Amino acid sequence: MTTYLSSVPGDGLSGLAAVAQGRISARGWLDACIARIEATDDRVNAFTQHTYARARREADAVDALRAAGQPLPPLAGLPYAVKSLFDIEGEVTMAGSIVNRDRPPAGADAFLVQRLRAAGAVLVGALNMDEYAYGFTTENTHYGPTRNPHDTSRIAGGSSGGSGAAVAAGQVPATLASDTNGSIRVPASLCGVWGLKPTFGRLSRRGSYPFVHSIDHLGPLADSAGLLARVYDALQCPDALDPGCHARAVQPVADVIEQGACGLRIGILGGYFAEHAGPAAQEAVRMAAQALGAAACVDWPDAALGRAAAFLITAGEGGSLHLPDLRSRAADFEPLSVDRFIAGALQPAHWVMRAQRFRRAYRDRVNALFADWDVLLAPATPVPAPVIGTEWIDVNGFRHPCRPSMGLLTQPISFAGCPVVAAPLWPAAGQGLALGVQLIAAPWREDLALRAARTLEQAGVAGVQAAFLA
């Protein structure tokens, strides 16, 4: 991972340890991250807003606790940033749009931002994304495309492209993002960082701009599996004010994941997931399977139908949400998404109802797999990061439209609501670019997916590599 300054550790866990031990100050770590952002973001374009003044206050508060001899919170001094659909007190929540610029500033932080602030983390800004989270490439016309730090001619993925790129570029060790159909896992895969899509309903969505209420998830990205687990632990908390957040006891995972994958029953998804994985994706799965001792091939039921139903629900809910603005100011929408929003708003309601009915049966069939398996392994994206502006990708001799098809392998899994860790691998067939794998567990078993992730990290099979931008 990129070192921020010679005196500041370059990965998040080392930075947390250094702050906890008094070897660096929270303000020093923050200043190093700001310097890195200022030195690299003209090439990466991860950030759309900076909150440096707030960040300095938060870092100084951590240092004041130390000076007073008070215990430090678990993420003391950790610099992070959030996808621009999270409310930040005093800032307009843009959600990748210019339509939202007329909205008043947020009166309070999003619930998950409150959680990280209470844990001592330091917020440095908001991150670029596909407009209203409708996309997989973050080629945002309003704010410019976010570029992959490992090859700035290529996409960072989406819709949380800024969240993946900021970690990959060494600008911050961790970020928050959303994932409806793959928007955490696609950038994690293409940028070569760790990402977690928790179980649907595990984390509160209060204070985040919605895309598809019945499928939206929120979660973290980070520069190590260990930091991913620690950030996730800080985020966990039932929220009685969010009806979509299911009341469940907090289940800390940061210590549990050190058990690794020993004793876990791990299968490899075949069928649809093998057919839609290019050579680099297949190699990534082979590498991960070898490290995890997985050999058996497992069939995920009705994956193609699950993806199709997810498309119908996404289009219908997303289009309906924005229908008033589509009627009055369609010209202000992102050209890459406006037609899809309009088409979704015109979609017959009974299509969405039938898709939701199918979803219930689909989820039951998927969950039945976990009677025999603890973790299922699949590629995260069909190919490594395409060049910005790519219209079509080739996967095993079949041509697919690039922008919707980067979610070919993530969308069927989101639709079932299972927790997934995206682990970054660097297969040789990927021409020097990352390509991640998905580690999928039963609902509410994030710990199992993270245990498998930690095994890949400890074995040196998965991990973040430095992006040499400066």
VOPAGU-2260 file (C-alpha; in pm, 1 decimal, decimal comma):
REM VOPAGU-2260
SITE   aa  ch    i         X         Y         Z
SITE  MET   A    0       0,0       0,0       0,0
SITE  THR   A    1     118,8     353,8     -70,7
SITE  THR   A    2     296,7     524,8     218,8
SITE  TYR   A    3     145,6     867,1     284,8
SITE  LEU   A    4     464,2    1017,1     431,5
SITE  SER   A    5     783,0     855,6     551,5
SITE  SER   A    6     680,0     913,7     912,6
SITE  VAL   A    7     323,5     782,1     872,6
SITE  PRO   A    8     237,0     414,3     815,0
SITE  GLY   A    9      78,1     357,3     477,1
SITE  ASP   A   10    -196,4     110,5     567,4
SITE  GLY   A   11    -497,0     168,5     787,9
SITE  LEU   A   12    -426,7     -92,3    1054,4
SITE  SER   A   13     -69,7      27,7    1100,2
SITE  GLY   A   14    -195,2     383,1    1124,7
SITE  LEU   A   15    -449,3     291,8    1390,3
SITE  ALA   A   16    -179,8     113,5    1590,2
SITE  ALA   A   17      57,4     408,8    1556,0
SITE  VAL   A   18    -207,0     653,2    1681,2
SITE  ALA   A   19    -305,5     420,7    1966,6
SITE  GLN   A   20      58,8     387,1    2071,8
SITE  GLY   A   21     131,3     758,3    2042,7
SITE  ARG   A   22     388,9     718,8    1764,9
SITE  ILE   A   23     194,7     957,0    1538,8
SITE  SER   A   24     -82,0    1207,8    1599,8
SITE  ALA   A   25    -424,4    1190,6    1441,2
SITE  ARG   A   26    -357,7    1535,6    1294,3
SITE  GLY   A   27     -32,2    1416,7    1141,7
SITE  TRP   A   28    -202,7    1118,6     978,5
SITE  LEU   A   29    -478,8    1342,6     846,1
SITE  ASP   A   30    -233,8    1596,6     704,5
SITE  ALA   A   31     -50,7    1317,5     523,9
SITE  CYS   A   32    -377,0    1196,3     367,3
SITE  ILE   A   33    -472,5    1547,6     259,4
SITE  ALA   A   34    -129,3    1585,8     100,5
SITE  ARG   A   35    -181,8    1258,6     -85,6
SITE  ILE   A   36    -527,1    1367,5    -206,1
SITE  GLU   A   37    -393,8    1701,2    -327,3
SITE  ALA   A   38    -102,4    1531,6    -504,8
SITE  THR   A   39    -305,8    1265,5    -686,0
SITE  ASP   A   40    -670,6    1356,1    -728,4
SITE  ASP   A   41    -618,5    1561,5   -1042,3
SITE  ARG   A   42    -544,5    1226,7   -1208,7
SITE  VAL   A   43    -787,5    1004,5   -1017,8
SITE  ASN   A   44   -1089,4    1233,7    -967,6
SITE  ALA   A   45   -1220,9    1041,3    -668,5
SITE  PHE   A   46   -1344,0    1339,7    -464,7
SITE  THR   A   47   -1630,8    1577,5    -537,1
SITE  GLN   A   48   -1628,2    1757,0    -198,4
SITE  HIS   A   49   -1365,1    1809,1      71,6
SITE  THR   A   50   -1442,3    1846,5     441,2
SITE  TYR   A   51   -1091,3    1933,7     555,9
SITE  ALA   A   52   -1194,6    2187,1     821,5
SITE  ARG   A   53   -1423,8    1932,4     984,4
SITE  ALA   A   54   -1155,9    1664,1     953,3
SITE  ARG   A   55    -902,2    1880,6    1134,6
SITE  ARG   A   56   -1147,8    1938,8    1418,3
SITE  GLU   A   57   -1213,8    1565,8    1446,3
SITE  ALA   A   58    -843,5    1477,7    1439,1
SITE  ASP   A   59    -764,5    1743,6    1698,1
SITE  ALA   A   60   -1038,8    1599,9    1920,8
SITE  VAL   A   61    -866,6    1259,8    1909,0
SITE  ASP   A   62    -532,9    1417,3    1997,9
SITE  ALA   A   63    -697,7    1610,4    2281,8
SITE  LEU   A   64    -825,4    1281,5    2427,7
SITE  ARG   A   65    -472,0    1148,4    2431,2
SITE  ALA   A   66    -335,1    1465,6    2586,5
SITE  ALA   A   67    -596,3    1435,1    2861,6
SITE  GLY   A   68    -505,5    1072,0    2926,5
SITE  GLN   A   69    -846,2     948,5    2813,3
SITE  PRO   A   70    -905,2     612,1    2639,1
SITE  LEU   A   71    -913,2     635,3    2259,8
SITE  PRO   A   72   -1209,2     501,2    2058,3
SITE  PRO   A   73   -1152,5     199,2    1830,0
SITE  LEU   A   74   -1094,5     386,9    1503,1
SITE  ALA   A   75    -914,8     684,8    1656,1
SITE  GLY   A   76    -765,4     902,6    1384,8
SITE  LEU   A   77    -867,3     686,5    1087,2
SITE  PRO   A   78    -913,7     913,6     781,0
SITE  TYR   A   79   -1205,4     809,2     560,0
SITE  ALA   A   80   -1440,6     946,9     294,9
SITE  VAL   A   81   -1795,7     864,2     186,2
SITE  LYS   A   82   -1979,9     819,7    -139,4
SITE  SER   A   83   -2163,0    1142,8    -214,9
SITE  LEU   A   84   -2503,5     992,2    -134,4
SITE  PHE   A   85   -2430,2     996,8     243,0
SITE  ASP   A   86   -2555,2    1300,6     432,7
SITE  ILE   A   87   -2276,0    1514,1     579,3
SITE  GLU   A   88   -2396,9    1782,5     817,4
SITE  GLY   A   89   -2374,1    2124,6     652,3
SITE  GLU   A   90   -2309,4    1983,4     302,6
SITE  VAL   A   91   -2551,4    1930,9      14,3
SITE  THR   A   92   -2595,8    1559,4     -57,0
SITE  MET   A   93   -2531,3    1555,5    -431,1
SITE  ALA   A   94   -2559,7    1179,2    -502,2
SITE  GLY   A   95   -2358,3    1231,9    -820,0
SITE  SER   A   96   -2622,0    1466,9    -959,8
SITE  ILE   A   97   -2656,5    1836,7   -1035,4
SITE  VAL   A   98   -3032,0    1814,8    -980,8
SITE  ASN   A   99   -2962,3    1795,0    -607,4
SITE  ARG   A  100   -2759,3    2116,4    -595,6
SITE  ASP   A  101   -3082,5    2305,7    -524,1
SITE  ARG   A  102   -3144,3    2102,1    -208,2
SITE  PRO   A  103   -3061,9    2247,6     134,8
SITE  PRO   A  104   -2752,6    2122,0     315,6
SITE  ALA   A  105   -2799,1    1815,9     533,1
SITE  GLY   A  106   -2904,7    1899,2     887,6
SITE  ALA   A  107   -2730,0    1596,9    1035,2
SITE  ASP   A  108   -2483,3    1325,6     942,7
SITE  ALA   A  109   -2604,4     994,3     803,0
SITE  PHE   A  110   -2637,4     728,2    1070,9
SITE  LEU   A  111   -2326,0     539,9     957,1
SITE  VAL   A  112   -2124,1     862,0     947,6
SITE  GLN   A  113   -2236,1     922,9    1305,7
SITE  ARG   A  114   -2117,4     573,4    1394,2
SITE  LEU   A  115   -1771,7     631,3    1249,8
SITE  ARG   A  116   -1741,7     971,1    1411,3
SITE  ALA   A  117   -1824,2     814,5    1748,4
SITE  ALA   A  118   -1553,7     555,1    1679,9
SITE  GLY   A  119   -1295,6     830,4    1630,8
SITE  ALA   A  120   -1269,0     820,6    1250,1
SITE  VAL   A  121   -1199,9    1144,9    1062,1
SITE  LEU   A  122   -1412,2    1244,4     760,4
SITE  VAL   A  123   -1219,6    1410,9     475,3
SITE  GLY   A  124   -1484,2    1439,6     204,4
SITE  ALA   A  125   -1742,0    1301,0     -38,7
SITE  LEU   A  126   -1663,9    1079,5    -335,9
SITE  ASN   A  127   -1761,6    1059,0    -701,0
SITE  MET   A  128   -2023,3     810,6    -818,9
SITE  ASP   A  129   -2258,8     731,4   -1104,6
SITE  GLU   A  130   -2553,4     969,5   -1088,5
SITE  TYR   A  131   -2803,8     844,5    -831,1
SITE  ALA   A  132   -2601,8     517,5    -819,0
SITE  TYR   A  133   -2738,4     400,2   -1156,7
SITE  GLY   A  134   -2428,5     259,3   -1324,2
SITE  PHE   A  135   -2120,2      41,1   -1293,0
SITE  THR   A  136   -1846,5     268,7   -1432,3
SITE  THR   A  137   -1852,2     615,9   -1263,1
SITE  GLU   A  138   -1820,2     788,2   -1599,3
SITE  ASN   A  139   -2006,8    1085,5   -1456,3
SITE  THR   A  140   -2066,6    1362,9   -1708,3
SITE  HIS   A  141   -2127,1    1625,2   -1437,6
SITE  TYR   A  142   -1813,4    1562,2   -1230,8
SITE  GLY   A  143   -1595,2    1378,1   -1479,8
SITE  PRO   A  144   -1501,6    1009,4   -1476,8
SITE  THR   A  145   -1321,7     859,8   -1180,5
SITE  ARG   A  146   -1004,9     693,3   -1308,8
SITE  ASN   A  147    -851,3     367,4   -1198,5
SITE  PRO   A  148    -536,2     451,0    -998,3
SITE  HIS   A  149    -354,4     149,9   -1146,0
SITE  ASP   A  150    -416,4     267,8   -1503,6
SITE  THR   A  151    -579,7     607,3   -1535,5
SITE  SER   A  152    -701,4     531,5   -1886,4
SITE  ARG   A  153    -942,2     278,4   -1733,3
SITE  ILE   A  154   -1261,4     288,3   -1529,0
SITE  ALA   A  155   -1268,0     252,7   -1151,6
SITE  GLY   A  156   -1602,3      70,1   -1161,6
SITE  GLY   A  157   -1924,7     191,4   -1012,1
SITE  SER   A  158   -2144,5     314,3    -892,9
SITE  SER   A  159   -1904,3     366,8    -599,9
SITE  GLY   A  160   -1605,0     437,0    -821,2
SITE  GLY   A  161   -1473,5     719,5    -606,7
SITE  SER   A  162   -1491,0     496,3    -300,0
SITE  GLY   A  163   -1279,7     226,3    -462,2
SITE  ALA   A  164   -1033,3     462,0    -628,1
SITE  ALA   A  165    -967,8     669,8    -314,5
SITE  VAL   A  166    -854,0     358,5    -125,2
SITE  ALA   A  167    -655,7     221,5    -420,7
SITE  ALA   A  168    -477,6     554,9    -466,0
SITE  GLY   A  169    -372,9     563,3    -100,0
SITE  GLN   A  170    -576,7     878,0     -40,6
SITE  VAL   A  171    -764,2     727,5     256,5
SITE  PRO   A  172    -748,1     380,9     411,7
SITE  ALA   A  173   -1126,1     328,5     415,5
SITE  THR   A  174   -1446,0     456,8     258,1
SITE  LEU   A  175   -1821,6     410,9     283,7
SITE  ALA   A  176   -2032,2     321,3     -18,4
SITE  SER   A  177   -2359,9     167,1    -130,7
SITE  ASP   A  178   -2429,4    -154,1    -318,8
SITE  THR   A  179   -2761,7    -221,5    -488,5
SITE  ASN   A  180   -2653,2    -448,1    -772,3
SITE  GLY   A  181   -2277,8    -460,9    -714,8
SITE  SER   A  182   -2167,3    -104,0    -653,3
SITE  ILE   A  183   -1922,3    -191,5    -374,1
SITE  ARG   A  184   -1791,5    -514,6    -524,6
SITE  VAL   A  185   -1735,9    -391,5    -881,6
SITE  PRO   A  186   -1505,9     -99,7    -779,7
SITE  ALA   A  187   -1334,5    -321,7    -522,3
SITE  SER   A  188   -1264,8    -578,0    -794,7
SITE  LEU   A  189   -1145,1    -333,6   -1059,6
SITE  CYS   A  190    -941,2    -110,4    -825,8
SITE  GLY   A  191    -792,8    -395,2    -624,7
SITE  VAL   A  192    -925,0    -317,4    -275,9
SITE  TRP   A  193   -1138,0    -496,6     -16,0
SITE  GLY   A  194   -1513,1    -441,0      -0,4
SITE  LEU   A  195   -1801,1    -570,3     209,5
SITE  LYS   A  196   -2167,2    -579,9     111,7
SITE  PRO   A  197   -2337,0    -686,4     435,5
SITE  THR   A  198   -2663,1    -875,9     462,0
SITE  PHE   A  199   -2958,8    -675,3     333,8
SITE  GLY   A  200   -3092,7    -480,5     632,6
SITE  ARG   A  201   -2785,1    -532,4     851,7
SITE  LEU   A  202   -2672,7    -166,5     849,8
SITE  SER   A  203   -2892,8     139,5     877,7
SITE  ARG   A  204   -2949,2     340,0     560,1
SITE  ARG   A  205   -3085,5     644,7     741,0
SITE  GLY   A  206   -2935,8     961,5     599,5
SITE  SER   A  207   -2833,4     811,3     265,3
SITE  TYR   A  208   -2988,2     907,4     -67,2
SITE  PRO   A  209   -3186,7     604,7    -192,0
SITE  PHE   A  210   -3168,3     431,9    -526,9
SITE  VAL   A  211   -3376,2     112,6    -494,6
SITE  HIS   A  212   -3517,5      88,8    -144,5
SITE  SER   A  213   -3591,8    -282,4    -161,9
SITE  ILE   A  214   -3236,3    -377,7    -266,3
SITE  ASP   A  215   -3000,8    -100,0    -142,2
SITE  HIS   A  216   -2718,4    -200,3      93,9
SITE  LEU   A  217   -2449,4      15,5     257,8
SITE  GLY   A  218   -2100,6     -98,7     351,4
SITE  PRO   A  219   -1726,6     -23,2     372,1
SITE  LEU   A  220   -1420,7     -56,1     148,6
SITE  ALA   A  221   -1071,3     -73,2     296,9
SITE  ASP   A  222    -705,9    -139,9     231,4
SITE  SER   A  223    -697,9    -469,7     424,4
SITE  ALA   A  224    -938,7    -741,4     532,0
SITE  GLY   A  225    -854,4    -665,3     894,0
SITE  LEU   A  226    -941,5    -297,3     859,5
SITE  LEU   A  227   -1258,1    -386,8     667,5
SITE  ALA   A  228   -1370,3    -595,8     965,3
SITE  ARG   A  229   -1288,0    -324,4    1217,8
SITE  VAL   A  230   -1477,0     -57,9    1024,9
SITE  TYR   A  231   -1772,2    -294,3     985,5
SITE  ASP   A  232   -1774,1    -356,7    1361,1
SITE  ALA   A  233   -1793,0      18,3    1423,6
SITE  LEU   A  234   -2085,6      49,8    1181,0
SITE  GLN   A  235   -2297,0    -222,8    1338,2
SITE  CYS   A  236   -2585,2     -93,0    1546,7
SITE  PRO   A  237   -2961,6    -147,9    1527,3
SITE  ASP   A  238   -3144,5     168,1    1426,2
SITE  ALA   A  239   -3505,5     191,0    1540,3
SITE  LEU   A  240   -3557,9     496,6    1316,8
SITE  ASP   A  241   -3480,3     302,0     999,1
SITE  PRO   A  242   -3759,4      51,9     928,0
SITE  GLY   A  243   -3531,9    -121,9     676,8
SITE  CYS   A  244   -3267,2    -194,8     940,9
SITE  HIS   A  245   -3349,6    -529,2    1099,4
SITE  ALA   A  246   -3305,3    -532,0    1476,5
SITE  ARG   A  247   -3025,8    -779,9    1537,2
SITE  ALA   A  248   -2764,1    -803,4    1806,8
SITE  VAL   A  249   -2424,1    -665,3    1712,4
SITE  GLN   A  250   -2189,6    -947,6    1612,5
SITE  PRO   A  251   -1826,4    -826,2    1625,9
SITE  VAL   A  252   -1605,1    -992,0    1367,0
SITE  ALA   A  253   -1260,1    -832,6    1391,1
SITE  ASP   A  254   -1125,4   -1095,9    1631,3
SITE  VAL   A  255   -1325,6   -1385,7    1488,7
SITE  ILE   A  256   -1176,5   -1353,0    1139,6
SITE  GLU   A  257    -833,1   -1446,0    1272,8
SITE  GLN   A  258    -962,2   -1803,5    1287,3
SITE  GLY   A  259    -934,1   -1806,0     909,7
SITE  ALA   A  260   -1110,2   -2052,8     685,0
SITE  CYS   A  261   -1008,7   -2363,4     879,8
SITE  GLY   A  262   -1310,5   -2594,4     906,1
SITE  LEU   A  263   -1524,6   -2396,5     661,5
SITE  ARG   A  264   -1706,7   -2575,7     381,6
SITE  ILE   A  265   -1622,3   -2371,5      71,8
SITE  GLY   A  266   -1769,6   -2431,5    -273,4
SITE  ILE   A  267   -1709,8   -2275,2    -613,0
SITE  LEU   A  268   -2002,9   -2134,3    -808,6
SITE  GLY   A  269   -2019,5   -2280,6   -1159,2
SITE  GLY   A  270   -2278,1   -2262,4   -1434,9
SITE  TYR   A  271   -2381,5   -1901,5   -1490,7
SITE  PHE   A  272   -2081,3   -1770,2   -1295,3
SITE  ALA   A  273   -1829,8   -1971,1   -1498,2
SITE  GLU   A  274   -1998,1   -1888,2   -1829,0
SITE  HIS   A  275   -1981,3   -1513,1   -1759,8
SITE  ALA   A  276   -1622,0   -1508,8   -1631,8
SITE  GLY   A  277   -1345,1   -1422,6   -1874,7
SITE  PRO   A  278    -997,5   -1580,4   -1853,6
SITE  ALA   A  279    -866,3   -1338,7   -1587,5
SITE  ALA   A  280   -1177,3   -1390,6   -1374,6
SITE  GLN   A  281   -1144,8   -1766,2   -1403,5
SITE  GLU   A  282    -780,7   -1745,6   -1300,6
SITE  ALA   A  283    -869,0   -1533,2    -997,6
SITE  VAL   A  284   -1120,9   -1795,6    -884,3
SITE  ARG   A  285    -868,2   -2074,8    -941,0
SITE  MET   A  286    -608,8   -1893,8    -726,6
SITE  ALA   A  287    -856,9   -1827,4    -446,0
SITE  ALA   A  288    -997,9   -2179,8    -457,5
SITE  GLN   A  289    -651,9   -2331,5    -428,0
SITE  ALA   A  290    -569,0   -2116,3    -125,0
SITE  LEU   A  291    -900,8   -2197,1      42,2
SITE  GLY   A  292    -898,2   -2568,2     -37,2
SITE  ALA   A  293   -1219,4   -2542,2    -239,9
SITE  ALA   A  294   -1284,5   -2784,2    -523,2
SITE  ALA   A  295   -1653,4   -2873,5    -542,0
SITE  CYS   A  296   -1864,5   -2694,2    -802,7
SITE  VAL   A  297   -2198,2   -2555,8    -680,6
SITE  ASP   A  298   -2491,6   -2438,0    -890,3
SITE  TRP   A  299   -2654,1   -2110,5    -782,7
SITE  PRO   A  300   -3022,9   -2150,0    -870,2
SITE  ASP   A  301   -3182,8   -1925,3   -1133,7
SITE  ALA   A  302   -2894,0   -1674,1   -1145,3
SITE  ALA   A  303   -2995,8   -1532,1   -1483,6
SITE  LEU   A  304   -3359,4   -1499,4   -1375,1
SITE  GLY   A  305   -3247,1   -1332,6   -1051,9
SITE  ARG   A  306   -3049,9   -1076,4   -1246,9
SITE  ALA   A  307   -3342,2   -1011,9   -1481,9
SITE  ALA   A  308   -3583,0    -961,9   -1191,6
SITE  ALA   A  309   -3334,4    -730,6   -1020,8
SITE  PHE   A  310   -3319,6    -520,9   -1338,8
SITE  LEU   A  311   -3698,7    -483,2   -1342,5
SITE  ILE   A  312   -3713,2    -377,2    -976,7
SITE  THR   A  313   -3414,7    -143,7   -1014,0
SITE  ALA   A  314   -3563,1      30,3   -1315,6
SITE  GLY   A  315   -3912,9      51,8   -1168,6
SITE  GLU   A  316   -3820,1     181,8    -823,2
SITE  GLY   A  317   -3540,8     406,4    -950,0
SITE  GLY   A  318   -3753,0     560,8   -1223,0
SITE  SER   A  319   -4049,9     618,2    -994,2
SITE  LEU   A  320   -3831,2     787,8    -733,1
SITE  HIS   A  321   -3712,2    1047,7    -983,1
SITE  LEU   A  322   -4030,0    1084,0   -1187,7
SITE  PRO   A  323   -4114,0    1442,4   -1075,1
SITE  ASP   A  324   -3766,9    1566,7   -1175,8
SITE  LEU   A  325   -3771,9    1362,9   -1496,3
SITE  ARG   A  326   -4093,7    1541,7   -1590,5
SITE  SER   A  327   -3970,1    1890,9   -1508,8
SITE  ARG   A  328   -3592,3    1890,7   -1572,1
SITE  ALA   A  329   -3482,3    1581,0   -1760,6
SITE  ALA   A  330   -3207,3    1780,4   -1933,8
SITE  ASP   A  331   -3024,6    1814,2   -1600,2
SITE  PHE   A  332   -2985,2    1437,4   -1563,6
SITE  GLU   A  333   -2675,0    1241,8   -1656,0
SITE  PRO   A  334   -2701,6    1144,6   -2026,6
SITE  LEU   A  335   -2585,2     790,1   -1946,8
SITE  SER   A  336   -2874,6     726,5   -1708,4
SITE  VAL   A  337   -3167,5     951,2   -1798,1
SITE  ASP   A  338   -3314,2     719,2   -2064,0
SITE  ARG   A  339   -3300,5     423,2   -1825,3
SITE  PHE   A  340   -3472,5     622,8   -1551,9
SITE  ILE   A  341   -3747,5     729,4   -1793,4
SITE  ALA   A  342   -3793,6     373,8   -1921,8
SITE  GLY   A  343   -3813,7     246,8   -1564,1
SITE  ALA   A  344   -4075,5     506,4   -1472,2
SITE  LEU   A  345   -4288,4     392,4   -1768,7
SITE  GLN   A  346   -4255,0      23,5   -1683,1
SITE  PRO   A  347   -4585,3    -149,3   -1590,8
SITE  ALA   A  348   -4618,3    -181,3   -1214,2
SITE  HIS   A  349   -4722,4    -545,5   -1235,1
SITE  TRP   A  350   -4378,6    -632,5   -1377,5
SITE  VAL   A  351   -4218,4    -511,1   -1057,2
SITE  MET   A  352   -4476,7    -693,2    -845,0
SITE  ARG   A  353   -4409,6   -1021,1   -1026,7
SITE  ALA   A  354   -4034,2    -971,3    -988,6
SITE  GLN   A  355   -4077,0    -919,0    -614,0
SITE  ARG   A  356   -4289,7   -1233,2    -583,6
SITE  PHE   A  357   -4022,5   -1429,1    -768,2
SITE  ARG   A  358   -3761,7   -1280,1    -535,9
SITE  ARG   A  359   -3914,9   -1447,5    -230,5
SITE  ALA   A  360   -3891,3   -1793,6    -386,9
SITE  TYR   A  361   -3546,0   -1716,3    -527,3
SITE  ARG   A  362   -3414,5   -1613,7    -186,9
SITE  ASP   A  363   -3544,2   -1935,7     -29,6
SITE  ARG   A  364   -3370,1   -2148,5    -293,0
SITE  VAL   A  365   -3043,3   -1959,1    -251,6
SITE  ASN   A  366   -3049,9   -1976,8     127,4
SITE  ALA   A  367   -3100,0   -2354,5     106,8
SITE  LEU   A  368   -2748,2   -2381,1     -38,1
SITE  PHE   A  369   -2600,8   -2281,3     295,0
SITE  ALA   A  370   -2722,5   -2597,4     461,4
SITE  ASP   A  371   -2427,5   -2762,5     284,9
SITE  TRP   A  372   -2182,8   -2473,8     240,4
SITE  ASP   A  373   -2041,7   -2200,3     464,2
SITE  VAL   A  374   -1887,0   -1985,5     191,3
SITE  LEU   A  375   -1934,9   -1982,9    -184,5
SITE  LEU   A  376   -1666,3   -1847,5    -416,3
SITE  ALA   A  377   -1733,0   -1661,1    -742,2
SITE  PRO   A  378   -1562,8   -1399,9    -962,6
SITE  ALA   A  379   -1664,0   -1040,4    -893,0
SITE  THR   A  380   -1642,2    -891,8   -1242,3
SITE  PRO   A  381   -1635,1   -1067,2   -1581,0
SITE  VAL   A  382   -1321,1    -883,6   -1698,3
SITE  PRO   A  383   -1058,6    -645,3   -1556,1
SITE  ALA   A  384   -1119,7    -270,6   -1581,5
SITE  PRO   A  385   -1204,3    -162,8   -1938,7
SITE  VAL   A  386   -1079,2     160,7   -2091,6
SITE  ILE   A  387   -1298,5     463,2   -2015,0
SITE  GLY   A  388   -1560,1     500,6   -2286,5
SITE  THR   A  389   -1571,3     129,4   -2373,1
SITE  GLU   A  390   -1912,6      38,1   -2511,2
SITE  TRP   A  391   -1881,0    -340,6   -2542,7
SITE  ILE   A  392   -1688,4    -615,4   -2365,5
SITE  ASP   A  393   -1615,9    -967,3   -2491,7
SITE  VAL   A  394   -1668,0   -1251,8   -2245,9
SITE  ASN   A  395   -1589,1   -1600,0   -2374,3
SITE  GLY   A  396   -1684,0   -1508,5   -2729,6
SITE  PHE   A  397   -2005,5   -1326,8   -2638,7
SITE  ARG   A  398   -2044,8    -951,8   -2672,8
SITE  HIS   A  399   -2205,3    -760,4   -2386,3
SITE  PRO   A  400   -2278,0    -388,2   -2335,9
SITE  CYS   A  401   -2007,3    -269,3   -2099,1
SITE  ARG   A  402   -2186,0     -36,5   -1856,6
SITE  PRO   A  403   -2463,6    -270,1   -1736,3
SITE  SER   A  404   -2257,4    -587,2   -1773,3
SITE  MET   A  405   -1987,0    -508,7   -1519,5
SITE  GLY   A  406   -2251,6    -626,7   -1271,0
SITE  LEU   A  407   -2319,3    -959,2   -1443,8
SITE  LEU   A  408   -2174,8   -1155,2   -1152,1
SITE  THR   A  409   -2275,6    -936,9    -858,7
SITE  GLN   A  410   -2640,3    -865,6    -936,4
SITE  PRO   A  411   -2780,9   -1217,1    -877,6
SITE  ILE   A  412   -2619,6   -1222,3    -532,4
SITE  SER   A  413   -2741,0    -879,2    -420,4
SITE  PHE   A  414   -3089,4    -985,3    -517,5
SITE  ALA   A  415   -3076,9   -1261,6    -257,0
SITE  GLY   A  416   -2943,9   -1024,2      11,0
SITE  CYS   A  417   -2647,9   -1242,7     112,2
SITE  PRO   A  418   -2335,6   -1088,2     268,6
SITE  VAL   A  419   -2034,6   -1077,6      36,5
SITE  VAL   A  420   -1669,2    -981,6      73,6
SITE  ALA   A  421   -1489,3    -873,9    -244,2
SITE  ALA   A  422   -1124,1    -979,7    -219,3
SITE  PRO   A  423    -862,7    -822,3    -452,5
SITE  LEU   A  424    -648,7   -1061,9    -658,5
SITE  TRP   A  425    -390,7    -988,4    -925,4
SITE  PRO   A  426    -393,3   -1280,4   -1171,8
SITE  ALA   A  427    -126,5   -1276,2   -1441,2
SITE  ALA   A  428    -390,4   -1313,7   -1709,7
SITE  GLY   A  429    -529,1    -975,8   -1604,1
SITE  GLN   A  430    -243,3    -788,9   -1772,7
SITE  GLY   A  431    -130,9    -629,0   -1448,8
SITE  LEU   A  432    -480,0    -525,0   -1340,3
SITE  ALA   A  433    -674,3    -643,1   -1036,9
SITE  LEU   A  434    -976,7    -863,9   -1058,2
SITE  GLY   A  435   -1162,0    -961,6    -742,8
SITE  VAL   A  436   -1347,7   -1264,0    -618,9
SITE  GLN   A  437   -1667,7   -1275,3    -416,5
SITE  LEU   A  438   -1682,8   -1465,2     -87,2
SITE  ILE   A  439   -2052,8   -1525,0     -20,1
SITE  ALA   A  440   -2208,5   -1644,6     304,6
SITE  ALA   A  441   -2555,9   -1707,9     441,7
SITE  PRO   A  442   -2756,3   -1406,9     565,1
SITE  TRP   A  443   -2617,6   -1261,3     890,1
SITE  ARG   A  444   -2291,6   -1459,6     857,5
SITE  GLU   A  445   -2054,6   -1182,0     756,6
SITE  ASP   A  446   -1804,6   -1343,7     991,7
SITE  LEU   A  447   -1767,9   -1649,6     768,1
SITE  ALA   A  448   -1705,0   -1447,8     452,0
SITE  LEU   A  449   -1451,2   -1234,2     638,6
SITE  ARG   A  450   -1276,4   -1542,8     777,7
SITE  ALA   A  451   -1225,2   -1669,2     422,9
SITE  ALA   A  452   -1105,9   -1323,4     319,3
SITE  ARG   A  453    -853,4   -1315,6     600,6
SITE  THR   A  454    -717,9   -1653,3     490,0
SITE  LEU   A  455    -657,6   -1519,7     138,5
SITE  GLU   A  456    -485,4   -1215,8     285,5
SITE  GLN   A  457    -263,9   -1417,1     519,6
SITE  ALA   A  458    -166,8   -1650,7     235,2
SITE  GLY   A  459     -61,6   -1353,6      22,2
SITE  VAL   A  460    -311,5   -1449,7    -245,4
SITE  ALA   A  461    -525,9   -1136,5    -204,4
SITE  GLY   A  462    -429,0    -786,6    -101,4
SITE  VAL   A  463    -393,0    -423,4    -202,7
SITE  GLN   A  464    -100,9    -321,1    -423,0
SITE  ALA   A  465      48,7      27,3    -440,3
SITE  ALA   A  466     -68,0     262,7    -714,3
SITE  PHE   A  467     233,8     471,3    -815,3
SITE  LEU   A  468      68,7     801,0    -897,2
SITE  ALA   A  469     315,1    1040,5    -733,3
